[in-house]
Amino acid sequence: MAETQEKIKEVYLKEELSSRYLSYAMSTIVSRSLPDVRDGLKPVHRRLLYAMRQLHLDPKSGFKKCARVVGDVIGKYHPHGDSSVYGAMCRLAQDFSVRYPLVDGQGNFGNIDGDSPAAMRYTEARMTEFAVALMDGLSENAVDFIDTYDGEEQEPVVMPAAVPNLLCNGSNGIAVGMATNIPPHNLAEVCDALLLMIDKPEATVEALVRKLKGPDFPTGGVIIDKFSSIVDIYTSGKGNFRVRSKWHKEDLGQGQYQIVVTEIPYQVVKSKLIERIAQLVLDKKVPLLSDIRDESASDVRIVLEPKSRNVDANILMEILFKETELESKFNMNMNVLDSEGVPRVMSIADVCREYLNHRVKVLERRSNYRLQKIIARLEILSGYLVAYLNLDEIIHIIREEDDPKVKLIKKFKLSDVQAESILNMKLRNLRKLDEAEIKSEFEDLTAEKASLEELLSSDELRWRKIAEEIKAVKDKFGKKTALGARRTEFAEVNLEDIDISIEARIEKEPLTIILSQKGWIRAMKGYQPLDDDFKFKDDDNLLLAIHAQTTDKIVLFDTSGKFFNINACDIPTGRGFGQPLRLMVDVGVNDQIVDMFVYTAKTSYLIASNTGYGFIIDDSHLLAQTRQGRRIMNVAQGERAAFCCQVNGDMVAFIGDNRKILVCRLEEVPTIARGRGVCLQKYKDGGLCDIQIFNEKDGFCFNRSGGKAVETNLINWLGHRAGQGKLAPFGFPKSGKFLK
């Protein structure tokens, strides 16, 4: 019991949790989620490729079952779940996921529609030439090796990476507290950028981007960012690339055409994209589009049928770019592990520099390895040459001496290795021809040794050698090959949102919009009589009703002096009572809607309060950007906004609760953007009852028993703004309202 108590260690829970979570986070960052800047691989990918190399699955050999590869990876190098390892392997084989596949798959490895790969027992794989180039030099001490998790095997810390895999294939992953998302690029252009940096080590990011150009996604598409934006993204290591689908018009004759999408943005699932567009067609959200078909085989071919031959294809595509993933953003975050294993966000210049420094170290290690092999071989060859010069004597020593090795070392001043090599020579190698071959090999190796020593002693020669290797890679995987040709194009498009009118988005249909006194709003299809007997909930009645189109924007004016906007197409339709207006706009609890009308461009409105203050505003002030509305009229305590009349004349008539009418010229009312306004009519008691705007020649009108009355003789009521006016004419309605 005492021994047990001595082993108990007291720790603070907070400190222990912090320490252990930090260990977990670093393990996730370093050993799982972030790629190494030197070879662009995560540990699982590196172990997959190394296991395939150990199984001799080179491009010229046969395929092996993926289950065999996954089993070796899990058992020897990567003790994780088989599904995660197989998933990583499948991605390396998908030509729509990686720009330069590292695995050559045979069987179903998934597709761009989002279908899953077949089970690993059915699929087979081997390495590609790109993967072989990535591991070129592993057997020549190019990189360090470490023990595997169980200590029974060894694995490389990093690949020699004769190809710049990080930039060519990109990477993505989510760690703890950080993430990475690097787009793929064109190998030939990456090589051009690397060669520029070798030639000019202090090259600017802009100069590198002129060589690199930008991402080259395996699914193609069109990048629509400006060059300056691309430079900014590569300078900071973070930013968004806007990628659009590639499309063209196909002429069907007689003025008919169809739109064919041949390339879609990177990482967009084609089947979901088509479902989204089809749903828009069913919901009539894109009235310019009639139908969509997927005619894809091994390539992408999405056919869009316009509503008619008169539809502008560019407008239709702009709508679809806004509404669907035919245009998407790639959020670049070049967060990688540097050569010291430290995660950081790098610029394109930092990435190129780290890769080149890695290649220099690989070159030095391989050269030293080769040099040591040559030195060892030259030692043996020099011993062979001694043997050929003294062949008879050496044979005599071997036949006569009890310990010929010691005698040979003493007699001909040979090393132990040389003596052992001579003693191990076969009699058939004593021909004259073999002697000539050994001399030739000795001379060749001596020259190579001198060349390697010169290379290792000169920075200039090493950089020249690196440049030659990069050029060789460029020739092998460059743009002249089917794999290396650039797929993603560039097209500068105005990044400002293109204004596509709502008429192009919504099918134009007539509506009758009804607003109840309790604030319920609904739309009925077609033009119903505005004085119809509409049905409402108990204790509710009609407040306002107007005719509109589904493409119209509806403007509402409330007692607080705010204007609100809603799209007619967003108003619920059907047989119900609609929905509360407050679910669509933020009308105050104590505020009521004063007026509702269809927005019309290039119009002006006279707004006024119940106390007789007001002013004129133009249409630009009616549009609110948010559901909170836009306050235009300031109302005092106890005051409320009460009128909003469209300006369609040159005279205005005001009538107060005291039944006095004042007529003045409309030009006397100022046009301002916001405020309480000016006094329109003075009252001793009560306030403003109604307003009518009219043309002087037409006069103002009102309802009188027997029909409509028009008053064109304005002399009795004509005055200036802020006057009191005179009593209304005989027969003016007791309601005090003009005829609308």
C-alpha positions in Angstrom: 0.0 0.0 0.0 2.8 2.4 0.8 4.5 1.6 -2.5 1.3 2.4 -4.3 0.9 5.8 -2.5 4.5 6.7 -3.4 3.7 6.3 -7.1 0.8 8.7 -7.0 1.6 12.0 -8.5 -0.5 15.1 -7.9 -1.0 17.4 -10.9 -3.3 20.3 -11.6 -6.1 19.4 -14.0 -5.9 22.6 -16.0 -2.1 22.3 -16.6 -2.4 18.6 -17.5 -5.3 19.2 -20.0 -3.4 22.1 -21.5 -0.2 20.0 -21.9 -1.9 17.0 -23.3 -4.1 19.0 -25.7 -1.0 20.8 -27.0 0.7 17.5 -27.6 -2.4 16.3 -29.5 -2.6 19.5 -31.5 1.1 19.3 -32.6 0.7 15.7 -33.5 -2.2 16.5 -35.7 -0.4 19.5 -37.3 2.9 17.8 -38.0 1.9 14.1 -38.4 -1.4 14.3 -40.2 -2.8 17.4 -41.7 -0.2 19.8 -43.1 2.1 18.9 -46.0 5.8 19.4 -46.0 6.9 22.3 -48.2 9.8 20.2 -49.7 7.8 17.3 -51.2 4.2 18.5 -50.8 3.2 15.3 -49.0 1.4 14.5 -45.8 2.7 11.5 -43.8 0.0 9.1 -45.1 0.7 10.0 -48.7 4.5 9.6 -48.2 4.0 6.2 -46.6 1.7 5.1 -49.3 4.2 5.8 -52.0 7.1 4.3 -50.1 5.1 1.1 -49.5 4.3 0.9 -53.2 8.0 1.4 -54.0 8.9 -1.4 -51.6 6.4 -3.6 -53.5 8.1 -2.7 -56.8 4.9 -1.2 -58.2 6.7 1.0 -60.7 4.9 2.1 -64.0 6.4 -0.8 -66.0 5.4 -3.5 -63.6 2.0 -5.1 -63.2 -0.8 -3.9 -60.9 -1.4 -5.2 -57.4 -4.6 -5.1 -55.4 -5.1 -1.9 -53.4 -5.9 -4.1 -50.3 -2.3 -5.4 -50.4 -0.9 -1.9 -50.5 -3.2 -0.6 -47.7 -2.3 -3.6 -45.6 1.4 -3.0 -45.9 0.9 0.7 -45.1 -1.2 0.0 -42.0 1.0 -2.9 -40.8 4.4 -1.3 -41.3 4.2 2.5 -41.4 0.8 4.1 -40.7 -1.3 2.5 -37.9 -4.6 4.1 -38.7 -7.9 3.0 -40.2 -8.0 1.2 -43.5 -10.8 3.4 -44.9 -8.8 6.6 -44.3 -5.6 5.2 -45.9 -7.6 3.8 -48.9 -9.4 7.1 -49.3 -6.1 8.9 -49.4 -4.8 6.4 -52.0 -7.9 6.8 -54.2 -7.5 10.6 -54.2 -4.0 10.3 -55.5 -5.4 8.3 -58.4 -8.3 10.7 -59.3 -7.3 12.8 -62.3 -10.1 15.3 -61.3 -8.7 15.7 -57.8 -5.0 15.9 -58.4 -3.3 17.7 -61.3 -0.6 15.0 -61.7 -1.8 11.7 -60.3 0.7 9.8 -58.2 -1.2 6.5 -58.4 -2.2 4.7 -61.6 -5.5 3.1 -60.7 -7.2 0.2 -62.4 -10.9 -0.2 -61.6 -13.4 2.2 -60.0 -11.7 5.0 -58.1 -14.7 7.3 -58.0 -15.8 10.0 -60.3 -16.6 13.8 -60.6 -20.2 13.1 -59.8 -19.2 12.2 -56.2 -19.6 8.5 -56.5 -17.4 6.5 -54.0 -14.6 4.2 -55.2 -15.1 0.5 -55.3 -13.9 -1.6 -52.3 -10.1 -2.0 -52.1 -10.4 -5.7 -52.8 -11.6 -5.0 -56.3 -9.3 -2.2 -57.3 -5.6 -2.4 -58.4 -2.9 0.2 -58.5 0.7 1.0 -59.3 2.8 4.2 -59.3 3.0 6.8 -62.0 6.1 8.3 -63.6 5.4 11.4 -61.6 5.6 9.4 -58.3 8.8 7.7 -59.4 10.4 11.1 -60.1 9.2 12.2 -56.6 11.2 9.4 -55.0 14.2 9.5 -57.3 17.3 9.2 -55.1 15.9 7.3 -52.1 18.4 4.5 -52.6 21.3 7.0 -52.8 21.1 8.5 -49.3 19.3 11.6 -50.6 17.2 12.0 -47.4 17.2 10.8 -43.9 15.3 7.7 -42.7 13.7 7.2 -39.3 12.3 4.2 -37.5 8.7 3.3 -38.0 6.2 3.4 -35.1 7.1 -0.2 -34.1 10.9 0.1 -34.8 10.9 -2.8 -37.2 11.2 -0.8 -40.4 12.5 2.5 -41.6 10.8 5.2 -43.6 11.9 8.4 -45.3 11.5 11.7 -43.4 10.8 13.5 -46.7 11.0 12.5 -50.4 13.9 13.7 -52.6 11.2 15.4 -54.8 12.7 15.8 -58.2 9.3 17.3 -59.1 7.8 20.4 -57.2 4.9 18.4 -56.0 3.5 20.9 -53.5 2.7 23.5 -56.1 1.9 21.0 -58.9 -0.7 19.0 -57.0 -1.6 21.3 -54.2 -2.9 20.1 -50.8 -5.7 20.6 -48.4 -6.3 19.7 -44.8 -7.7 20.8 -41.4 -5.5 20.6 -38.3 -6.1 21.9 -34.8 -6.4 25.7 -34.9 -5.1 25.9 -38.5 -5.8 24.6 -42.0 -4.2 24.5 -45.4 -5.6 24.8 -48.9 -3.2 25.0 -51.8 -4.3 25.0 -55.4 -2.5 22.8 -58.1 -0.4 24.6 -60.7 1.1 23.8 -64.1 4.4 22.0 -63.8 6.1 23.7 -66.7 5.1 27.1 -65.3 6.4 26.2 -61.8 9.7 25.1 -63.4 9.9 28.5 -65.1 9.4 30.2 -61.8 12.1 28.0 -60.2 14.5 28.7 -63.0 13.9 32.4 -62.6 14.7 32.2 -58.9 17.9 30.3 -59.6 18.9 33.0 -62.0 17.7 35.8 -59.8 17.5 34.8 -56.2 15.9 38.1 -55.1 13.1 37.9 -57.8 9.9 39.6 -56.7 6.6 37.9 -56.3 5.3 39.7 -59.3 8.1 38.4 -61.4 7.5 34.9 -60.2 3.7 35.2 -60.8 4.4 36.3 -64.4 6.0 32.9 -64.9 3.7 30.9 -62.6 0.6 32.7 -63.9 -1.8 31.1 -61.4 -3.5 27.8 -60.5 -4.0 25.1 -63.1 -6.9 23.0 -61.8 -7.4 19.4 -63.1 -11.0 20.2 -64.0 -10.1 23.3 -66.0 -12.3 26.3 -65.8 -11.6 30.0 -66.1 -10.0 32.2 -63.4 -11.5 35.7 -63.6 -9.3 37.5 -61.2 -7.1 40.4 -62.2 -3.3 40.0 -62.3 -2.8 42.5 -59.5 -5.2 40.4 -57.3 -3.3 37.2 -58.1 0.0 38.9 -57.1 -1.5 40.0 -53.8 -2.7 36.5 -53.1 0.7 34.9 -53.7 2.4 37.7 -51.7 0.4 37.0 -48.6 -0.1 33.3 -49.1 -3.9 33.8 -48.6 -6.8 34.8 -50.8 -9.6 33.8 -53.0 -9.5 32.7 -56.7 -12.8 33.1 -58.5 -13.2 30.2 -61.0 -16.0 29.9 -63.6 -17.1 27.1 -65.7 -16.1 27.0 -69.4 -19.0 27.2 -71.8 -19.9 27.8 -75.4 -22.9 28.2 -77.6 -23.9 25.4 -80.0 -25.8 26.5 -83.1 -28.9 24.3 -83.7 -30.0 26.1 -86.9 -32.9 28.4 -87.6 -31.7 30.8 -84.9 -31.9 28.1 -82.2 -29.0 27.4 -79.9 -28.0 25.6 -76.7 -25.3 26.3 -74.1 -22.8 23.5 -73.4 -20.7 23.6 -70.2 -17.5 21.6 -70.8 -15.5 22.4 -67.6 -16.7 23.0 -64.1 -14.8 24.6 -61.2 -12.4 22.5 -59.1 -13.9 20.4 -56.3 -17.5 21.0 -57.5 -19.6 17.8 -57.5 -21.2 17.6 -60.9 -24.3 15.7 -59.9 -25.1 18.2 -57.1 -24.5 21.1 -59.5 -27.0 19.7 -62.0 -29.5 19.1 -59.2 -29.2 22.7 -58.1 -29.8 24.1 -61.6 -32.7 21.7 -62.2 -34.3 22.8 -58.9 -34.0 26.5 -60.0 -35.8 25.5 -63.3 -38.6 23.8 -61.4 -39.0 26.7 -59.0 -39.0 29.1 -62.0 -36.2 31.1 -60.4 -34.4 31.3 -63.8 -37.2 31.9 -66.4 -34.7 32.3 -69.2 -33.7 28.6 -68.8 -36.0 25.9 -70.1 -34.2 22.6 -69.4 -30.9 21.0 -68.4 -29.4 17.7 -69.5 -26.3 15.9 -68.5 -24.7 14.3 -71.6 -21.3 13.7 -69.9 -19.3 10.5 -70.6 -15.6 10.5 -69.8 -15.7 14.3 -70.3 -18.1 16.9 -68.9 -21.0 18.0 -71.1 -23.8 19.8 -69.4 -26.4 21.1 -71.9 -28.6 24.1 -71.0 -31.6 24.9 -73.1 -32.7 28.6 -73.2 -36.4 29.5 -73.1 -36.3 30.9 -76.6 -33.9 32.0 -79.3 -34.2 35.6 -78.1 -32.6 34.8 -74.7 -29.2 36.5 -74.3 -26.8 33.6 -73.5 -24.4 35.9 -71.5 -27.2 37.2 -69.3 -28.4 33.6 -68.7 -24.9 32.5 -67.7 -24.4 35.5 -65.4 -27.6 34.5 -63.5 -26.4 30.9 -63.2 -22.9 32.1 -62.1 -24.6 34.0 -59.3 -27.0 31.3 -58.2 -25.0 28.1 -58.6 -21.5 26.6 -58.3 -20.9 27.2 -62.0 -18.8 29.9 -60.4 -17.0 29.1 -57.1 -14.2 30.5 -55.0 -11.0 28.6 -54.1 -9.8 29.9 -50.8 -6.0 29.6 -50.9 -4.2 29.2 -47.6 -0.5 28.3 -48.2 0.1 27.0 -44.7 2.8 24.3 -44.7 5.5 22.7 -42.6 8.9 24.4 -43.4 12.2 22.5 -43.6 12.4 22.7 -39.8 8.9 21.2 -39.3 7.4 24.5 -38.2 3.9 25.4 -39.6 3.7 28.8 -41.2 1.9 30.6 -44.1 4.4 31.2 -46.9 4.4 33.4 -50.0 5.1 31.9 -53.4 8.7 33.1 -53.1 9.2 31.3 -49.8 7.8 28.1 -51.2 10.1 28.2 -54.2 13.1 29.0 -52.1 12.5 26.2 -49.6 12.1 23.7 -52.5 15.3 24.8 -54.2 17.2 24.6 -50.9 15.9 21.1 -50.4 17.0 20.1 -53.9 20.5 21.5 -53.3 20.8 19.3 -50.1 19.5 16.3 -52.0 22.1 16.9 -54.8 24.9 17.2 -52.3 23.9 14.0 -50.4 23.5 12.1 -53.7 26.8 13.4 -55.0 28.6 12.5 -51.8 27.0 9.1 -51.9 28.1 8.5 -55.5 31.6 9.9 -54.7 32.1 7.4 -51.9 30.9 4.6 -54.1 33.4 5.7 -56.8 36.3 5.9 -54.4 35.5 2.4 -53.1 35.3 1.1 -56.7 38.5 2.9 -57.7 40.3 1.3 -54.8 39.3 -2.2 -56.0 40.0 -1.4 -59.7 43.5 -0.1 -58.8 44.1 -3.5 -57.1 42.9 -5.3 -60.2 45.3 -3.3 -62.3 48.2 -4.3 -60.0 47.1 -7.9 -60.4 47.1 -7.7 -64.2 50.6 -6.2 -64.2 51.9 -8.9 -61.9 49.7 -11.8 -62.8 52.2 -14.6 -62.7 53.7 -13.6 -59.5 50.3 -13.2 -57.8 49.3 -16.7 -59.0 52.6 -18.1 -57.6 51.9 -16.5 -54.2 48.4 -17.7 -54.1 49.5 -21.3 -54.9 52.6 -21.4 -52.6 51.8 -19.2 -49.5 49.8 -20.4 -46.6 48.4 -16.8 -46.0 48.5 -15.3 -49.5 46.5 -12.2 -48.4 49.2 -11.0 -46.0 51.9 -11.7 -48.6 50.0 -9.8 -51.3 49.5 -6.7 -49.0 53.2 -6.7 -48.1 54.6 -7.4 -51.5 52.5 -5.0 -53.6 51.5 -2.5 -50.9 47.8 -3.3 -51.3 45.0 -2.5 -48.9 43.0 -5.2 -47.2 40.0 -4.5 -49.6 42.3 -4.7 -52.6 43.9 -7.9 -51.5 40.5 -9.5 -50.7 39.2 -8.5 -54.1 42.1 -10.0 -56.0 41.7 -13.3 -54.1 38.0 -13.3 -55.0 38.6 -12.9 -58.7 37.4 -15.7 -61.0 39.9 -17.2 -63.4 37.6 -16.3 -66.3 38.2 -12.6 -65.5 41.9 -12.9 -66.2 41.5 -12.3 -69.9 43.2 -9.5 -71.7 39.8 -8.1 -72.7 38.8 -7.7 -69.0 42.0 -5.9 -68.3 41.1 -3.3 -71.0 37.5 -2.9 -69.6 38.9 -2.3 -66.1 41.3 0.3 -67.4 38.4 2.0 -69.2 36.2 1.9 -66.2 39.0 3.2 -64.0 39.5 6.2 -66.4 35.8 6.9 -66.5 35.3 6.7 -62.8 38.4 8.9 -62.2 36.9 11.5 -64.5 33.5 11.3 -62.8 35.2 11.6 -59.4 36.9 14.8 -60.4 33.6 16.1 -61.8 31.8 15.3 -58.5 34.6 16.9 -56.4 34.4 20.0 -58.6 30.6 20.0 -58.2 30.7 19.8 -54.5 33.2 22.6 -54.2 31.3 25.1 -56.3 28.0 26.7 -55.6 27.6 27.9 -59.1 28.0 24.3 -60.5 25.5 23.0 -58.0 22.9 25.6 -59.0 23.6 24.9 -62.7 23.1 21.2 -62.1 19.8 21.9 -60.3 18.7 24.0 -63.2 19.5 21.2 -65.6 17.4 18.8 -63.5 14.5 21.2 -63.5 14.7 21.6 -67.2 14.7 17.8 -67.7 11.6 17.5 -65.5 9.9 20.3 -67.5 10.7 18.5 -70.8 9.3 15.2 -69.4 6.1 16.5 -67.9 5.8 19.9 -69.7 3.1 21.5 -71.8 4.0 19.4 -74.9 2.6 16.3 -73.2 -1.1 15.5 -72.8 -0.7 15.6 -69.0 1.2 18.8 -68.9 -0.9 21.1 -71.1 -2.5 23.9 -69.2 -6.2 23.3 -68.5 -7.3 26.4 -66.6 -7.6 29.6 -68.6 -7.6 33.3 -67.5 -10.1 36.0 -68.3 -10.3 39.3 -66.5 -13.9 40.0 -65.6 -15.2 43.0 -63.7 -15.2 41.8 -60.1 -18.1 44.1 -59.2 -21.4 42.3 -59.0 -23.0 42.5 -62.5 -26.4 44.0 -62.2 -28.8 41.4 -63.5 -32.4 42.8 -63.3 -35.0 40.7 -61.4 -36.9 40.4 -64.7 -34.2 38.0 -65.9 -34.5 35.9 -62.7 -38.2 35.6 -62.1 -41.0 34.7 -64.5 -43.2 37.7 -65.0 -46.7 37.1 -63.7 -49.5 39.4 -62.5 -50.2 39.5 -58.8 -52.7 41.2 -56.4 -50.9 42.0 -53.2 -53.0 42.3 -50.1 -52.0 43.8 -46.7 -54.4 43.5 -43.7 -54.8 45.9 -40.8 -53.1 43.5 -38.5 -50.0 43.3 -40.7 -50.6 40.1 -42.6 -49.4 40.1 -46.3 -50.1 37.8 -49.1 -50.2 37.7 -52.9 -52.9 36.3 -55.2 -52.1 35.3 -58.7 -53.7 37.4 -61.4 -55.3 40.9 -61.1 -58.2 40.7 -58.6 -60.6 43.6 -58.2 -59.1 45.8 -55.4 -62.5 46.3 -53.8 -63.1 42.5 -53.8 -64.3 40.8 -50.6 -61.0 39.3 -49.5 -61.0 36.9 -46.6 -59.1 37.6 -43.5 -58.7 36.2 -40.0 -61.2 37.1 -37.3 -61.1 40.8 -36.3 -58.9 41.7 -39.3 -59.7 43.6 -42.4 -58.2 45.0 -45.5 -55.6 47.8 -45.2 -54.1 48.1 -48.6 -54.3 46.2 -51.9 -52.4 46.9 -55.1 -51.7 45.3 -58.5 -48.1 44.2 -59.3 -45.9 41.8 -61.2 -43.8 39.1 -59.7 -40.7 41.0 -61.0 -41.7 44.2 -59.2 -40.2 45.7 -56.0 -42.8 46.7 -53.5 -42.2 49.8 -51.4 -43.8 50.3 -47.9 -43.9 53.5 -45.9 -44.7 53.4 -42.2 -45.7 55.9 -39.5 -42.1 56.2 -38.2 -41.0 57.7 -41.5 -39.2 54.6 -42.7 -39.3 53.0 -46.2 -39.1 49.2 -46.6 -38.6 47.1 -49.7 -39.7 43.6 -50.5 -39.6 41.6 -53.8 -43.1 40.8 -55.0 -41.9 37.2 -55.8 -41.0 36.7 -52.1 -44.5 37.4 -50.9 -46.3 34.1 -50.1 -49.1 33.0 -52.4 -51.8 30.5 -52.0 -55.2 30.2 -50.2 -54.0 31.0 -46.7 -53.8 34.4 -45.0 -50.2 34.9 -45.9 -47.6 35.7 -43.2 -46.9 38.6 -40.9 -45.1 41.4 -42.6 -42.7 41.7 -39.7 -41.2 38.4 -40.7 -40.0 40.1 -43.9 -39.2 43.6 -42.7 -38.5 45.1 -39.2 -41.6 47.3 -38.7 -41.7 48.7 -35.2 -44.2 47.2 -32.8 -46.1 50.5 -32.4 -45.8 51.5 -36.1 -48.3 50.9 -38.9 -47.9 50.8 -42.7 -49.2 54.1 -44.2 -48.8 53.2 -47.9 -47.8 50.4 -50.2 -46.9 50.8 -53.9 -44.8 49.4 -56.7 -41.4 51.0 -57.1 -41.0 53.0 -60.3 -37.7 54.5 -61.4 -37.3 58.2 -62.0 -40.3 59.3 -59.9 -40.7 61.6 -57.0 -42.9 61.4 -53.9 -44.4 64.0 -51.5 -44.3 62.6 -48.0 -46.0 64.4 -45.1 -46.8 63.9 -41.4 -50.2 64.2 -39.7 -49.2 67.6 -38.4 -48.8 69.1 -41.9 -45.0 69.0 -42.3 -43.4 67.3 -45.4 -41.1 67.4 -48.4 -40.4 65.8 -51.7 -38.0 62.9 -52.2 -36.8 61.2 -55.4 -36.9 57.5 -56.1 -33.3 56.8 -55.1 -34.2 57.4 -51.4 -36.9 54.7 -51.4 -34.6 51.7 -51.7 -33.4 50.2 -48.4 -30.4 47.9 -48.3 -31.5 45.8 -45.3 -34.7 44.6 -43.7 -34.3 47.3 -41.1 -35.6 49.8 -43.7 -34.4 53.3 -44.4 -35.5 56.3 -42.3 -36.3 59.3 -44.4 -38.8 61.4 -42.4 -38.0 62.5 -38.9 -41.1 62.7 -36.8 -41.4 64.5 -33.5 -43.0 63.2 -30.2 -46.7 62.5 -30.8 -46.3 63.0 -34.6 -46.5 60.3 -37.2 -45.8 60.0 -41.0 -49.2 59.8 -42.7 -48.9 60.4 -46.5 -46.8 59.4 -49.5 -48.1 60.7 -52.8 -46.5 60.2 -56.2 -45.7 63.5 -57.9 -47.6 63.6 -61.2 -48.6 67.2 -61.6 -47.7 70.8 -60.9 -50.1 71.7 -58.2 -50.9 70.2 -54.7 -54.0 70.5 -52.6 -54.0 70.0 -48.8 -57.0 69.7 -46.6 -57.0 69.7 -42.8 -59.2 68.2 -40.2 -60.8 71.7 -40.1 -62.1 71.1 -43.7 -60.0 74.0 -45.0 -58.3 73.5 -48.4 -55.0 75.1 -49.4 -53.8 74.9 -53.0 -50.3 75.9 -53.9 -47.7 75.2 -56.6 -45.7 72.1 -56.1 -42.5 73.9 -56.7 -42.9 75.6 -53.3 -42.3 72.2 -51.6 -38.6 71.6 -51.4 -36.9 68.3 -52.4 -34.6 67.0 -49.7 -33.0 63.7 -48.8 -34.1 63.4 -45.2 -35.6 65.5 -42.4 -38.9 66.6 -40.9 -39.6 68.9 -43.9 -41.3 72.3 -44.0 -44.8 73.4 -43.0 -47.3 72.6 -45.7 -50.5 74.0 -44.1 -51.2 75.6 -40.7 -53.9 74.6 -38.3 -55.3 75.9 -35.1 -56.8 72.6 -34.2 -56.4 69.1 -35.7 -53.9 68.3 -38.5 -53.5 67.2 -42.1 -56.4 65.1 -43.4 -55.5 64.5 -47.1 -53.3 65.5 -50.1 -53.9 65.5 -53.8 -51.4 66.3 -56.5 -52.8 67.4 -59.9 -52.2 69.5 -63.0 -53.5 73.1 -62.8 -55.6 72.8 -65.9 -57.3 69.6 -64.6 -58.1 70.9 -61.1 -58.6 68.8 -57.9 -61.4 66.3 -57.7 -63.6 64.7 -55.0 -66.6 62.5 -54.6 -70.0 64.3 -54.3 -73.5 62.9 -54.1 -74.4 62.3 -57.7 -70.8 61.4 -58.8 -67.4 62.8 -59.3 -66.8 66.5 -58.9 -63.9 68.5 -60.4 -62.9 72.0 -59.2 -60.9 73.9 -61.8 -61.5 77.4 -60.5 -58.8 77.4 -57.9 -58.8 81.1 -57.1 -60.7 80.6 -53.8 -58.1 78.2 -52.4 -54.9 79.2 -54.2 -52.2 80.5 -51.9 -48.7 79.9 -50.7 -47.3 77.0 -48.8 -47.9 77.2 -45.0 -51.1 79.1 -45.4 -54.4 78.2 -43.7 -56.6 77.8 -46.8 -60.3 78.2 -47.0 -63.3 76.0 -46.4 -63.9 73.2 -48.9 -66.4 73.6 -51.7 -70.1 72.7 -51.2 -70.7 68.9 -51.3 -67.1 68.0 -50.3 -67.3 64.6 -48.5 -67.5 64.6 -44.7 -64.5 62.2 -44.6 -62.3 65.0 -45.8 -60.7 62.9 -48.5 -60.0 63.8 -52.1 -60.8 61.3 -54.9 -58.0 58.9 -55.5 
